[in-house]
Amino acid sequence: MTSTEADIRMTSPAYSHNMTTHVYDTYDLFIHPHWYQYPLIAPAWHYAMGIFITFVSIFGSLGNLLVMYIFGTTKSLRTPSNMFVVNLSMSDFIFSIIMGFPLMTISCFNRRWIFGKVACELYGLVGGIFGLMSINTLAVIAFDRYTVIARPIKASRSLSYRKAFIMLVFVWCWSTTWTIPPLFGWGAYIPEGFQTSCTFDYLTRNEYFRSYILCLYVFGFAFPLAAILYCYYYIYRAVAQHEKEMGQMAKKLNAEIRQGQSAKKSEIKTARIAMTIIVTFLLSWTPYATVALIAQFGPAELVTPYVSELPVMFAKASAMHNPLIYALSHPRFREAVDKRFPWLLCCCGVTDKEKEAASIAATEKKSKMNRMDSVNSTAVGGNQSQMSEISNLDSDTAVEEPAEPVPRTGMRMKSIKDKMKKAAEASQPVQQDNSALVKDIMQALAGAMAAQSAGQQAPVYLPPQMMGTVAQDPQIQQMIYAISQGMVANQVPRIAQTDTTQSGSGVSMSAQLPPPPANVVTTEAEVNGGHTNQAFQTD
């Protein structure tokens, strides 16, 4: 102990109050002189902190252990995105075990740190690693949710188990990088507050310690916080924009009231989750970071043992509430817990509405992935299919005519044609011959498919009685006809315009369709960005 530290100790109220205090005698080698000026903490405060940290440690470790068990044993939850939640739970589990019970609990009930200097440094090192790891994992989870919600097309192809693992390795390395330097002289680990736990030395004011605390604040707190705020801000914007578009679509379907209520509920739920995450993060770590900044750059006399110790409790409690926010808000997780431990979720089990919503969401996600696979196979593959053997409509015997080559649209087009055949058969009596009807549909479908090919003349499919009179008219050549049993019911002009702003041969068609007469099959073809949708209806 230096002469300056000895002078401070001799003149401190604590020394005059109790000249044989075992607390200060134990820490002669590494206790900071700043704490000598304050009297000893009352035993009741130590015991209260011991009880609180024991509660936090036990419930935090059990909660995070439950999260790891459920996510590890439930197949539907073993996804790349959920690897981040598992890493957060593992980090908080170790944080709860090391930083709470039994080490800090024993120290609180002994009113001093009883494990020595080396253990104090290891305690501070482990607490720093897993504390920063929790913060950085929260930022990664926010980024993952931002990618999935704000950029769903990119997210569906970008994240894999390998990439998720690489991101977690980066989180571990980043967290370790900023906690090892105190072991080599850039900063230090010393007792804090009530002298029953150890942390970074944010009290020593020199260029080495100040630069370390500043870097730790920027890269360990401010940077992850900025990432979380950025991601959840754009998540909310994406949800609001989506609900706005759905509202506009609902107006066309005369569903303004219901859609407006759904949009409001969705936005409120998204905002509530985002605000819960941000507020709990700020409550957990902002007081701790603020105390460190005040100790380095502000009036140090404001940093009393009580002011220093209370933020420590908030930071350590974050390991307990993280599972509640990130896991219990997950319907599938609650459903898995309800199956294994139904008594745990007596008040927050999965409702039937949530189960139905989760099932619908899973079905829509699978359907979206199938559509994307179909689009990709169409864009990448250069193969072309030939549609032939389409008969004239007014002839009892089939007269085959070869059709123009059209681009292949993948297995989805085959599925559409199969569905159209089945629907056409179901709409007619069994005794009626449906062959002519199916041929009508196939003929109109061929014309719509041919419109996809940019730079190619769409083939003209007309009844034989019209071929000699209108085939030479260029306006007629760009029309699609609604045909029923060999008779032209309506001539619907569809002026095909090639969209040169998009890749591929995107074609958009727009026209006002007159209502079809009875027993008329109407086929609409609309090509948009590589997607082809066919629909028909019969009276």
N, C-alpha and C positions, 0 to 999 in steps of 0.2 A: 504494500500500500504506500502511495507517495505521500509526501508531506502535505500537499494540498488536500488530498482526500482525508488525511488524518485530522487536519484543522477543521474541515467541514464536519467530520464525524464528531469531534469533541464539542463543537458549538451547536450541534443539531439538537432539536427538542427531544428526539428519540433517545439520544445518548444520555441527556440529563434526566429523562424519565425513567430509564432502566439501563444502568451502567453494565449490566451483565446479560444484555439481550443476546440470546443464542442465534437469532436470525442474522444480525449483522456480523457476528463473529464467524458464522459459517461461510459468509460470502465475501470475506476480505479480499479474495483474489479477483472476483469478477462482478461484484455488485456495483451498480453505477452510483457515483456520489450524489446524483440528483435525489435519490430516495432517502438519503440521510436526514434531510431537512423536515421530514414528516413524521409524526408520532406513529407508534405501532397501531396496526389495525385491530379493532376489537374482535375477540374470539367469535362472537356471534356472526360477524360478517364472513369469517373463514368457514364456519360450519354451514352457513346458508349457501355459499358458493360451492362447497363440497357436495351438498345435497342436490343443488341444481345441476352441476356438471355430471353427477352420477345419473340423474334422470335423463339428461340429454344423451349421454354416452350409451346407456342401455337401450333406450328406445331408438336412437339413431342406428346403432349396430344391428338390432333386430329388424328394423324396417328395411335397411339396405340389404341385409342378408336375405330377407324375403323377396325383395326385388330381383336380386341375382338368381335366386332359386326359381322363381316363376318364369323369368325370361329365359333361363337356361333349359328348363324342362318343357316349355310350351313351344311346339314346333312353329305355330303361326306367328310367334313373337320373335323368332330367331331371324331377324332381318338385318341388313347392314345399318340402317338408321338406328335400330334399337341397340346396336353395339355401343353407341355413345351413352345411352341411358345406363347400360350395364357398367360402363367405365366410370360414370359418375357415381353410381351406387358403390362400386368397389373402392373408389377414392374416399367417399364419405364414410364407408365402413372402417377403413384403416384409420382415417382421421378421428373417428369416434373412439376407437379402441386405444390409440396411442395418446391422443390429446385429452381424453377424459378419464374414464375409469380404466385401470386403477391408479395410474401415476398421479394425475392432478388431484384425484379424490383423496389419496393418502396424504399428499402434501397439504391439502386444505385442512384436513383434520389434525395434522401436525403443526399447522400454521407456519410452515416453512418448507422449502425445497430440500428434501433429505437424500437426494440421489447423487449429489456431487456435480462438479463442473462438466465433466465429459458427458454425463447423462443429460445435462442441461443443453449442451450443444447439439447432441443427437435429437433430443426432444424438439428443439427449435428447427432443426433441419427437416425432420420428418413432417412436422406441422407445416412448414413452409412449402415443401414439395406437394403434399396432398391438398393443402389449402389453395395453392395456385392451380393445381390440376383440376379442382372442382370449378374454379372460376373459368378457366380456359375451356373446360368441357361444356359448361353452360353456353359459352360463346359458339362452340362448334355445333351444339344442338340448335341454337338459334339460326346459324347459317344453313344447317341442313333443312330446317323447316322453311326458311326463306326460299331455298332452292326448289323445294317440293311444291310450295304454294304459289310463289311468284313466277317461277320458271319451270312448270311441270314437264314440258317436253324435254328440256335438257336434263332434268333430274331423273327421268325414266330410263335414261341410257348412261348416266354418268357414274352413279354411286354403285359400287360393288363391295363385296367383302374385302377384297384386297385394298381398294382405295380407302375404305373406312378404317382398316387396320393401319394403313400408312398415316392417316390423319391422327389416329390415336397415338402412334409412335411419336409424331411431331409434338403432340400435346405433352407427352411425358418428357421429351427432351427439352422442350421450351420451359416447362415448369422446373426441371432440375437445373437448367442453366442459370436461373436467377436465384437459386437457393444455396448453391455450393460456394460462391465467392466468399462468404463470411468465414469459412473454414480456412481460407488462405490469406486472410488479412484485409480483404475488401469488405468491411462491415464486421459484425460480430453477433453472437447469440448470448443474451444475458437475461436474468430474471426481470420480470415486469410487474407493475402494479402491486399486488399483494405479496409478491415474492414467492408464489407457489407454482408458477409456470414460467417458461422461457420463450423468448421471441427475438426478433431482430432488434439490434441496438439502434433505436431512432433518437436517442438522447445526446450522443456524442456529436459535437459540432466541429468537424474539420472537413477538409475537402474530400477525403476518401469516404468517410461515412455519409456525408451529405450527398455526394454523387451517387453512391449506391442506393440510398433511400429514394432519391429522385428517379433513378432508373427503375427501381422496383415499383414505384408508384405508377409510372407511365406504362411500362410493359406488363406489369402484373395486375393492374387494376383499371387504369383509364382506357387502355387499348381494348381489353375484353368488354368493358362497359360500353364503349362506343360501338363495337361490333354488335352487341345485343340490341342497343337502341336502334341502330340502323336497320337490322334485319326485321325486328318486330314492327317498325314503322312501315316498311314496305310490305310486310305480310298483311297488315291492316289495310293498306292501300289496295293491294291485290284483291282481297276479299270484298272490299267496298266496290271496286270496279266490276268484279264478277257479278255481284248482286245487282248492280245498276244495269248491266247488260241483260241479266235474267228478268229484271223488272220491265225493260223495254220489250222483251220477247213476250212477257206475260200480258202486256197490253193488247197485243195482237190476238191473244187467246182468251181475252176477257177474264183474266185472272189477276187483276191489279191488286185487289185487297189481300188475297191469300199470299201472293208473291211478295207484296210489301211487308206483310207481317213476317214472312220467312226471312227476307233480307235483313230486316231489323234485328231479328233474333240472332242470325248468323253473325252480323257485325258486332252486336253486343257481346256475344260469347267470345269472339276472337279478341275484342278489346279487353274483356275481363281477364282472359288467360294471359295476354301480353302484359297487362298492368300488374297482375299477381306476380309474374316472374320478375319483372323489373323492380317492383317495390320490395320483394323479399331479398333480391340481390342487393339493393341499395341499403336496406336495413341491416343486412348481415355484414357488409364489408365497408360501407362508406364511413361509419363512425371510427372504425379501426384505422382506415387510411387517413382520415382527417386528423386524428390524434398524432399520427406519425409526422404529418406535415407541420402541425403546430409546434411540435417538439423541435423540429429542425429549423423552421423559418419564422415561427411566431414567438410569443412570450412563453417561455418554458414553464413559468410558474403556474400556468393554467393546467398543466399536465400533472394532476395529483394522482395518488394511488387509486382513488375511486374513479376518476375520469379515465384512467388507463385501463382499469380492470373491467368495467362494464362493456366497452366495445369488444373485449376478448370473449365475453359470454355470448354476445350477439353473433360473432363470427363462428364460434364453435357450435352454436345452435343451428347453423345452416345445414350441417350434416344430418339433422333430424327432419327438417321440413322439405328438403329436396325430394325425397321419395314420395311425399304426399302430393307434391305439385306435378312431378314428371311421370309418375307411375299410376297413382290412383285416379288421375284424370284420363287415363287410357282405358277405354271401354273393354278392350280385349284382355288387358291385364286384370281388371276387376272381375271379368267373367272367369278367368283362370283361377283367381284367388277364391272366387265364390264356389267353384267346383271342389277345390282342395280344402279350403278352410272357410266354410260358409259362416262360421260364427264370428269371423273377423270383420265382415262387411255387413253387419246387421242393419246399419243405417245408411250405407252408401253403395249398395249393390247395383248391379246392372239392371236397368229397367227394360221392359219389353220394347219400348220405343227405341232405346239405344241399340238393342240387339238388331232390330229391323233396320235401323239406319246404318249400322256397321255392315250388315249383310248386303244392303243396296250399294254402299260405297265399294265394297269388295267386288261386287258384280260389275259395277261401272268401270272400275279400274282394270279388271280383266278384259272387258270389252274394248276399252280404249287401247290397251296393249295389243290386242288382236288387230284392231284397225290400223295401228301404227305399223305392225308387221306387214300387213297387206299393202300399205302405201309404200313402204320401203322396198318390198319385193317388186312392186310395179316400177318404181323409179330406177332401181339398180338393174333389173333384168331388161335386156333388150329384145327378148323373144316376142314374137307376134303369133297370134292365133288366127285361124281361118274359120269364119262362120259360113257355112254353106248349107245346102239342102233346105232352103226356105221356099215353100211352095207358093204359087199364086193363090189368091184368096177366093176366087170365084170358080175354081175348078174342083171337081170331085176327085180327080186323079192328080197326084203330086207331080208337078213339073219343076224340076230342080234348077235353080239358078245360083251360080257361085257369087258370093258376096265379096266386097272389097276387103283386103286385109285390114285389121284393126289392131291397135295395141292391146297386149294382154293386161288384164287387170287383176290377175291372181286368183286365188281360190275363192275370194269373197264374191266375185262375179258369178262363179258357178253356184255358190250358195244362194245368191239372189235369184238366179234363174230357177233353181229348184223350188224355192219358196213361192215364186210366181206361178209355177206350174201347179203346185199343191193348192194354192189359194184359188186359182182358176177352176181347178177340178172341184173344189169344195163349194164354189158358188153356183154351179150348174147341177141340175138333176142328174142322177146316175145314168138314166137311160139316154141322156142327150150325148151326142157325139161332140167331144171337146177338142178334137184334133184341130179344127179350123181356128178355134179361139186361141189355142196355144201358139199356133203358127202366126196369128196376128200379133200376139205379144212379142214373140221372138223377132218378128220383122221390125216392129217399132224399136225394140231394144237394140237391134243391130244398127239402126240409124243413129240412135243416141250414142252408142259406143264409137261409131266412126267419127263423130264430131270431136272426139278427144284428140285425134291426130292432127297437129298443127300443119298447115300447108297441104293437106289432102282434101280433095273434094268429097263431101259426105255423099254416100251412095243414095240414089233416089229409089225408094220403095213405094210403088204406086200400083193400084189395081190395073189389070190389063186394059180395061176400057179407057183409061186415062193416059196410058203411056204414049200413045201416038199424038195426043193433042197438047199436052203441057210439058212434055219432057224437055222441050227446047227453051222453055221460059226460064231465064236465070233466077228470077224471083221465086218461082215454084221449086227450084232445085234446093233452096235453102229452107224449105218448109217441112215440118213433120206433121203427118196426118193421123188423126184419130180414126181408126178403122174398125169396123164391126161386121163380121161375117161377110166380107167381100164388098161392103158398101162404105163409101166415104161419108162419114157423119159430119165432120167439121174439118176445115182447113185452118190449122193454127200456125200463124207465122212465128217462127223462132229464128231470129237473125243471130247467127252464131258469130261472136267476136272473139278473136284470139287474144288472150291476155299475155302481152309480151313483157310485163313487169315481173312475172313469176317464172320460176324454172319449170321446164316440162312444157306440155301443150295444154295449159289451162284454158278452158273455154267456159264462158258464162252466158247464159241465155235468160232472157226476160220477156214476158209477154202476158197480156191479160187473157186468160182462158175463158171462153164462153162456156156456160154450163152444158154438159153433154146430154144428149137425149137419152131416153130409156134404152136399156140393153146395149149400151155403148161402152166399149172398153177404152179407157183413156190412159195413155202411158206418158208420164212426164220424165224427162231426163234432165238432170242438172249436174253439171261438172264444175267442181270448184276446187282448185288447188290439188288436183290429183285424186280427189274422192268422187265416186260416182254413186248416186243414189237413185234407184228406180222404185216407183210406186204405181199401183193401178187399183182401180175400183170398178165394180160392175153393179148395175142396178138389177 
